[in-house]
Amino acid sequence: MTAAARDRPRFLLEVVVFCVGMASLGAEIAAARLLAPWFGASTIVWANTIATVLVALSVGYAIGGRLADRNPTMAGLARWVVAAAALLALVPFVSGPFLRQSTKAFAELSGGLFVGSLLGVGVLIAVPVLLLGMVSPYAVRLKVDQVADAGQVAGRLYAIGTIGSLTGTFLASLLLIPLVGTHRTFLLFSLVLALVALPALGRRWVVAAAVAAVIAVLTVLPVGSTKTTTSNGTVIWERETEYQYARVIQHTDGQRLLELNEGQAVHSVYRQGEWLTGGYWDEMLVLPFSGQNAPKRVAILGSAAGTTARAMGHYFPDLHVDAVEIDPDITEVGRELFDLRGKNITTHAADARPWLQAQEQHYDAILVDAYRQPYIPFYLTTKEFFDVVKERLAPGGTIAINVGHPAGSDKLEKVLSATLRASFGDDRVWRDPVDDTNTMLLGTTTHGDPADRLRNADVPDEVRTVSRQTADRLAPGLTGGTVYTDDRAPVEWLVDASLAEVAR
């Protein structure tokens, strides 16, 4: 047995390896969560996160092996663990300002989603993960007493580290992030690293103890203050939900806005005593009347805080509305602050496509309001999805889609129009250019001009103006797009290219 092995507590090395594996993958999950409000959670962002972690670990393996040969002591290993703990603890405090500047550069310099998210995750976690990567070869060097045992020792330590990684993955995603938030998840992993390194530092334990104490205090204290004011109004509610950062802004005139992901988009609007908004939600309200029959049942996929559902409940109280929103916290704030109520409004906390596939009843209209740049679920843009929609529509029913896009860009609209035609037919796709950044697409299951049906719709006088204006704007859908399928739907690249083109 080596002197280094005699000096350390029994199983300490194994515990360190386990905790380092746990923190490595836990930091990866938490980093992707940090990036989501700024760059989304697309495959591009996840690929950048995973690639950064793998590159950092690889470099760490190489450096750790060399350092272990120069200083094969447990104290030498522990110092790098403490350094990694300190750097991980800084991530929650520098991420906000840094990512805010990254998104500005992304927009102004056309760096793209790929470059922006890669830079973000690289700056935030590459160095601490690199330091954690040094632990594995260092641990093998310390544990091997004779060459004949090298394979067995290495296999055992790598198995322990992998089990730690699995623990960190599930701990971060299923427990820590939902319960304490992303910021404190980083701090808790940092605290574990600092504490586990303490017994190995000998006389230098004071340094690790100080780092652990500081991290413990930061974990207890609030990480960042509530954003009580913005340039647009006062924040009256905010939360980091399971899916996103959300906040409600109230203007001085009482209007409330639901903003998701640092205000990159407004998803719901509320004015007390008013139901028409002057925005695309009004078109969503009347487009179900473009079908062959007056609607009796409507599904809203991506209802947010319920602006459209609330208006339907007011103007058409006998209309049954299934309001589907993946984030239950958003539905709850809709009830509390956006007056989401109505005797025939049923809310569902579910992902849109799996929910729709599980339904047996048919709808006169299915409204899709889940396309918000740059957060577009690819599986809601494909022919297979639109085939499911068509199967769930009653005879004469319609699908209406809110297509958010950069001003002056029609690439996404052309793709969705082409994909809709593949499911509904060449002469059954229509467009309503609501404003510079929103276009409503309409797919019909019958022949004929939906504009005529809108003009003659039996709606209240207050709504009739909206239905006629919408009818006047309706035109055949754009041509020239590519049909997306579940197998190939590169919507992230298309959105990124569109934003870069507009920025140029």
N, C-alpha and C positions, 0 to 999 in steps of 0.2 A: 504493500500500500504506500502511495506517495505521501510526502509531507503535506501537500495541499489537501489531500483527501482526509488525513487525520485531523487537520485544523478546522474543517467545516462541520456543522451539525449534520446529523444523519438525515438523509433524504432532502437536504436543503437544495442541492443542485436540481433534483427532479422537480421540486416545487417551483423553483425559478423557471425552469424550462416550460412547465405547464402554464404558469402565469404569463410568461412572455408570448407563448402561442395564443393564449386567450386574448391578450391585449392587441396582438397583431391583427387578427381577424375582426375583433371587436372594433378596432380603429377603422378598418376598411369599411365595415357596415355603417359606422357613424359618419365617416367621411362622405360616403355616397348620399347620406341623409342631409349633410350640410350643404352639398352641392345642389340638391334637388330644387330648393326654392329659387335658385339663380339660373340653373341650366337644365332643369327637368331631371327625370329619372329614366331617360331613354337608354337604349343599348349602347349608344355612343358614350354616354356618361359612365355607365357601368364598365364598359370596356376600358376607358381611361383610368378609372379607379383601380380595377383589377390589374391592369398593366403596370401602373405606377407602383403598386404594392409588390408585384412580382419582381420588377426591376430593382426596387430598393432592397428587397430581401436577398436577391442574388448578389448584389454588390456587398451587402452586409456579410453574407456567407464568406466571400473572398477575403474581405478585410478582417473579419473575425478570426479566420484560420491563421492569418499571419500574426495578429496580435497575441493570440493564444500561445503560439510558439515562443514569442518574445517574453511574455509575462504570464506563465501558466499558474495563476493564483485565483482563488475565488474572489478576493478583494478586487483584482483587476477586472473580472467579469462584472462584479456588482456595480462598479463605478459607471460602466456603460449603461447598465439598466437604470440607474438613477438619472443619468443624463437623458435617456429616452423618456423617462417619466416626466421630467421637468419640461421637455419640449412638447409632449402630448398635452400637458396641462395648459400650455399657451394657446393651443389651437382654438378653443372656444372664444378667446378674447381677440384674436387677430382675424378670425374667419370673416366676420361681418364686414368690417371696413375693406379688407382685401378683396373679398368676392364682389362687393359693391363696385369697386374700381375695375375689377375684371370684366364685369358685365358691361360697364361703360365702354371699356376698350373693345370688347366684343362687338358692340353695336357701332361704334364710331370708326374702328379700324378694320372692320370686316374680318376679324380674326376667326370667327366661326365658332359654333358650338364645340367642335372638336378641340380646337386650340384653347379656347377659353376654359373649358372644364379640365383639360389636361394640365394647363398651367395652374389652375386652382388647386387641384388635388396634389400636384407635385410640390408646390410651395408649402402646403399645409402639413402633409404627413410623410413626405418622402424621407426626410432626414430622421425623424424618430423611428420610422419603420426600418430604415437602414440599420440603425443602432440595435434594434431588436433582432434583426437578422444575424447580427454578429454573435448572438448567444449560442446558437446551435453548434457551430464548429468549436466554439470556445468550450462548451460543456463537454463535447466528446473528448477534447484534448485533456480536460481535467479528470474525466471519469476513467479513461483507459489506463490501466495499470500495466498491462502487457499486450504486446501486439496480437497475441492469439485471441484476446477477448475483444478486439476492435470492432469486428462486425456485429457481435451480439450487443455491445454497449451502444454503438451508433444506432442500431435498429430500435433498441429500447427507448433511447432518448428521443428519437424522431417520432416514435409512436406516442410518447407522452406529450410531445409538442403538438402533434396533430390532434390528439384528444382535447388539448387545451384550446386549439383553434376552433374545433367544433363547439366547444363550450362557449367560447367568446362570440361565435356567430349567433347561436340561439339566445344567449344571454342578452346580447345587444338588441337583436331584432324583436324578440318576444317579451322581454321583461324591462330592460333598462330604458330604452328609448320611449316606449309607451308610458312608463310610469314616471320617470324623472327627466326625460328630455335628452336631446342629443348632446347638449353642452355638458351636463353632469355625467353623461355616459363616458365622455372623454376623461373627465376629472376622476371618476371612480376607477377606471382602468389605470390611470396614472398613479392614483393612491395605492392601489394594490402592488404595482411595480416598485414604488418607493419602499413600501413596508417589507416586501419579500426580500429586498436587497439589504435591509438593515443588518441582519445577523452575520452577513459575510464581510462587512466593512471593517471589523475590528475597531481600532481607535478612530477611524474616520466615520464612524456611524453617526456622528453629530450632523454631518452634511446631509446624509440621507434623511435623518430625523427632521431636520429643518425643512427639507423639500416636502416630506410627507405632511408635516404640520401645516405648511402653507396651502398645499393642495386640499387638505381636510377642511380648512377654513373656507376656501373658495367653493368647495362642494356644498357647504351649508348655506353660504350666502347666495343671494340671487345672482345669476349669471346674466348681466346686462339688465338694464332697467326697462320697464314698460315704455313703449314708444307713445307717450301720452299725446303728443302733437305731431302733425305732419304739415306739409305745405298745402294739403287739401282739406284739413280739418282736424278734429279731435278723435283719437282712438278711444272708443268706448268698450271694446272687447278685442282680445287677441289670444291666440292659442297656437302652440305647435302641436298639431293633431298627429294622428298616426300616419297621415299621408302628406301633410304640407304645413307651411306656416300660413295662418289665416288671421285677418283682423277686420274689424268693422269701423269705418270712418263715419263720423257724423259732422255734417256741415252746420254752419250757423243758422241756416234756414230749416234745420231739422231733417234734411235728406240724409239717408244712410246708404253707404256703399259697402259691399262685401269685396274685399281685395284678398287675393291669394298670392303667396310667394312674392313678398315685398312690393306689392302694388303693381306687378307687371300686367295685370288685367283686372277689370271689374266684372264680377260674376253675378251680382244681384244688386238691385236698387229698390229702395223703399221710401215712399213719402206718405205720411199719415193722411188717410182720407182720399188718396189717389191710387189709381190702378194702372193707368196708362203712363208710360215712362218717357216716350219720345225716342226710345232706342229700339234695338232689334227684338227685344222681348215682345213688343207690340205686334210685330210680324209673326212671331211664334204663336201668339194668341189667335190670330185670324187664319193662318194657313191651313189648319184642319178643316176649314169650310171650303177649301178648294177641291175636296173630294166629291164623289158622286152623291153621297148622302150626308145629311146633317150629322155631325159626330156625336156619338153617345159615350164612347170610351176612348181615352187618349193616354198614351204612355209618354212620359218625358224622361229621356235618358241623359242624366247630368243636370239635375234640377237645381243644384246649388242651394241657396237659401229660399228658393221658391217664388221668384218674381212672376214667372209665367203661370205657375200653378195657382198662386194667390189670385191673379187676375181672372183665371178661368173659374175659380170658385166663386168669385164675385159676380161676374157677368153671366155665367152659365151654371147656376147652382145644381142643375140636374145632370150635368156632365160628370162622369166618373173619371178621375185623374189618378193614374199611378205615377207618383213622382219618385224616380230612382236616383239616388245619390250615393256614391261609394263611401263618402266620409260622413259618418253619423254625427260628428261634432258640427258639421256645416248645417245639416238638417235641424239639429237642436237649436243652433243660433237663429235659424230661420223662424222657428216657432217663437223664440224669445224676443227677437228684435226686428223681424221682417213680417210679422203678422201672417205667417204661413198657417192658414186654417181654412176650413171648408168642410161641410158635412160629407162630401163625396171625394175628398182628397185623401189618398192612402200613400204614405211614405214608405220607402224601402231602402234600407242600407245595404247596397249590393253593387257589384261591378256590373256594368250595363249589359255586356254581351252574354255572360253566363246567366244573368237573370232573365233576359229575353228568351234565351234558348229553353229555359225551364218552364215558360208560360204555356198554358194550354188554350187560354181565351184569345180572341182576336180583337184588334184595335182598329178604329176608324182612322186614327192618325198616330204615328210614332214620331216624336220630335227628338232630335239628337242635338244636344248642346254640350258636347264634350270636346270640341275642337278649339283649343285656346293655345295660340303660339307661345312658346314652342312645345307645349305639353299635349301632344296628340298621341293617344294610344293607337298603335298601328293596327290592332285587331278591330278597330272601329272604322277602318278606311278600306276594307277589302270586299271583294265580290262575295265571299262566303258570308260575311256579316250582312251585306245587303240582301242576300238570298234568304237569310233567317228573317230579316225584317219583312220581306215580301210575304213569306209564309205566315207571319203573325198578323198581317193586315187583313181586315175584312174586305169583301168585294167592294171595289170602288174606293178603297182607302188610300192614304198618302203617307209619304215620309218627307219630313222637312228637316234640313240640316243647317245649323249655323256654322258657317265656315269663316273662322277668324284668320286674317292674313295680313301681312305687311301692306301698307298703302302702296298701290301701284303694282302689286304682284298678283298674278292670277294662276301661277303654276299649280298650287294645291287645288284650286277650284277646278282646273281642267282635269286633273287626275281623278278627283272625286266624281266629276260629271261623267267621265269615261267609264268609271267603275260602276256608277249607278246605271248607265245605259246597258252595261253587260248583264245586269240583273232585271231591269224594268223595261227595257226596249228603247230603240233609238228616238222615238218621238214622244217620250214620256218623261223627259228631264227638262226642268225649267230653272231659271235663275231670277233672283230678286236682289239687285245690288243696293242694299240698305244704306251703306255708307262706305267710306274709303277703306275701312278695315273689317267690314262684315258683309258677307254675301250669303243670302239664304238660298239653298238648293232645294228643289222640290222634285220628288219622284211620284208619279201617279200610276195607278194600276188600271186605268181606263183611258180610252182615247178621248179627244176633245180638249178644248182650251180651258184650263183651270181658272184663267182670269175671268171668264164669263161667270163661272160658278161663284167666284169671290164677289163679283159686283152684285150678284143677286142673293147673296147670303142673308139669312134671317138672323141679324145680329142687332143689339141695341144701337140707338142713334149715335151714342158716344163712340162706339167701335166701328160704325159704318164708314166713317171717314178713313180710318186706317185700312179697312178691307179694300176700299176702292183705290186708295193710293197704292197699296200693294199690288192690286190687279193691274194698275197702269204701268207698273215697273216690270211686271213679269215678262220674260222673254225666253226663247229656247236656250238651253244650256250651252256653254262654250264647248268647242271641239278641240281635239289635238292632244288630249292627255293619254297617259298610259294606264291600263287596267291593273290595279293592285290585287294581289291574292294573299292568302295567309302564308304562302311560301315565300313570296317576294313583295314586300311593301316597305321600301326604303324611305319612309316618310320623314325620318330625322334628317337624312341627307337633303331631301327636297326642301324642307323648312330652312335648314342652314344655308343652302344655296340661295334661297329666296331673300333671306335677311341680308346676306352678303351683297347680293345684287342691288337691293334697295339702298344699302349703305354706300355702295360705290357711286 
